[in-house]
Amino acid sequence: MIASVRGRVAEVAGDGAVVEVGGVGLWLHCTPATLAELRTGQQVRLATSLVVREDSLTLYGFADDDAREVFTLLQTASGVGPRLAQAVLAVHSPDVVRKAIANGEIAVLVQVPGIGRKGAERMVLELRDKIGPAPAGGPASAQPGGGNSNAWRDQVRTGLVGLGWTAAQGDQAVTAVAEQLPADPAEQPAVPVLLRQAIRFLGKAR
C-alpha cells in the first residue's frame, strides 16, 4: 500500500492533481476540498489510498491521515466504492461523517449525491460499531478565508464541476453561497467549507 506521497504539485485539475515524486508524476484523485488547498509548484504531503482493480491501479489523495481512514472505512459498507466514499468526504468532514454514522443521522448522509435513504441506513447499520464514538461537540470551525474575497468562487465552481455538476449549476450554487457570506472577507469561511455549502445547496435543489 502507498500510504502517502510527498513532492511538488505539477498540476491541479477538476478531479485530481499530479504530484511529482522522485521524477515521477503521480495522478491522485482528490476531493474538491483537498484540491482547493493545493497550488501548482508547492511542496505537499498527501495521505493516499491505492485502490487495486483487475484493470486499474487508482491512487486517491487526502489532506490528512484521518480523511484516508474514513475513506477506507466507508468502503467496507455494502455498495460503497471508492468514488462514493470520496463523494462523502467532498460533502462532509471526517468528524461529521463519524458523528452521523455513530448517531444514525440519516438526514446528514443523504446530503451526499448518490446516497439515498436506504443506502444511508445500511451504512449506519454496518459501520456504527466500526466508526468509534461520535466526536464531542459540533464540526470544527473553519479558519477564516481572508485573502482575495472572490478567489474562492473559481475554486468552488471547479470543484462542483469535478463532482459532476454542470457549469451553470456551479454558477447557481456559487451565487447562492455568496449571498450568505459576511461582508468582511476576514470573517468568511475557508474554501472547503464554502464548497460543502454549495454541494448542500445543489442537493436541496435536486
N, C-alpha and C positions, 0 to 999 in steps of 0.2 A: 504493500500500500504506500502511495505517496502522501505523506501526512501534511506536508507544507512545501511551499516554494518561496524562494527569496531572490529577487532580481529587479531589473529595470522594466518599467511598463513601456512596451513598444507601441501598443495600440489599444484604444478603448472604443468598443462598438456598442450597439444597442443591447446585445445579449451576452457579451463576454469581453474578455481582454486578452492580449498577448503579453506574457511576461518572459523576458529573456533570462535564461538561467544557464550559465556556462556556455554561452554562444548558441544556445538552442531556444527558439521561440515556442513557448507552450501556450496553447489556447485553453483558456479557462472559462467555463460557463459561470456567470455570476449573477446575483440578484441586482436589480437596479440600485438598491441602497448601497451595495458594495461598490458598484461601478461609479456611483456619484462621488465616492471618496478618492477615486484614482485619477491621476494626472499623467499624461504621457511624459516620459523622461524621469519620473520619480522612482526611487528605490522603495520596494514594498515587500512585505512578508504576508502571504495569504495562507490560511489553513486550507487544506484541499481534501477532496474525496474522489478516488478513482472508481468509476463505475465500469465494470467489465461485462461486455456482451459478446456473443459469438462473432459478431461482425464489426465491433467497435470498442474503442477504449475512450471513455469520456471523462475529462477532468473538470470537477466543479470547485470553484474557489469561494472562500468566505473571509470576512474581515477578521474573524477570531475563531478560536477552537470551539467555543460554546455553540456558535451557529452551526458548525460542522457536526457536532454531536447531535443536535436536534435534527438536522438534515438526515443523518444516518438512522436515528431512532424512528423518524416518521415512516421510513421505507419498510419497517418491519410490520406495518399495518397492512391488511389486505387491500389490494387495489391502489396502493400508493407507490408510485415510481419516482425516480429522481426529479423529473420535470414538475410533478405535482408538489413534491416536497420542497422544491426550490420556490414554487409559487407561494406556498405557505409562508416562507421566510421573506418573500417580497412584500407581503401584506402585513405580517406581524413580526415583532422582535422575538428572539428565543424565549424571553421571560413571559411574554404574553401567550405564546404557544403553550408553554408548560402550565401556566395558570389555567388556560382554557380547558386543557385536557384533564388536569387534576380536579378541576371543579365542575367538569361536564358542561362548560359554557358553549353550547351548540351554536348559538347566535353569533359568537365570535368566529368560529371555524367556518361557517358558511359564507363569511365575507370573502373567502378565497375563491377566485374563479376556478370552476371545476369541482368544487366540493358542495354536494347537496346535503340535505338533512340526514339522509340515511348514511351517507359516507362519513359525515361528522360523528354520528352516533357510533358507527363502527370504530372510528379512530379512538374515541373516548373509551369504549369497551375494551379494546385490545391494548391500548397504551397507558391507561391510567395507572396500572401497577408498575409500569416501567419508567414513567416520566419523573417520579420522585415527588416530594411535597411541592405545593404551589409556592412561588416566591412571595415573600411578605410584601404587603403594600401594593401599589399600582405600578405601571410601567415606569422605568427610569425616565427622568426628564431629559429631554434633548438639550444639547448645548446650543446657545443662540447661533443663528446662521451668520449674521453680520456680513461684512464684505459687500459685494455688489448685490443690491436688493433684487435685481432682475436675473442674475445668473442662474438661479435655481429653476427658472421656467424651462430653459432648454434641457437641463438635466432631467427634470421630471417628465417632460414630453418624450425625450428619448427613451427613458425607462419604460414608459407606458407602451410605446410602440414596440419595444423589445419584448414585452409581455403579450403582444398580440392585438392590442387595440389599434384603431386607425389614427392617423394624424389628426383628423377632425375631432375624434373623441378625446385625444390627448389635449388639444387646444381647449375643448369644452371643460375638461377636468381642471386644467391649469387655471382657467378663468374663475372657476368656482372656488378653488382653493385660495386664489389671490384675494378674492372678496372677503375672506375671513381673517386675513393676516392683520396683525397690529401695524399701525402706521410707522412705528420706529423699527428700522431694519435690524437694529441690535437685539430686538425682542422676538424676532422671527425664529421659528424652529429650524433645526438642521434639515438639509435636503432629504435624508431618508424618511424623516417624519412627514414632510410635505408630500413625498411620494406615496406614503401609505394613506394619507388623507385623500389623495387623488384617486387611488385604487378603490377606497371605500365609496367615494362619490360615484364612480362608474359602476360599482357593484349595485348600488341602490337604484341607478338609472336603468339597469337591465330590464 
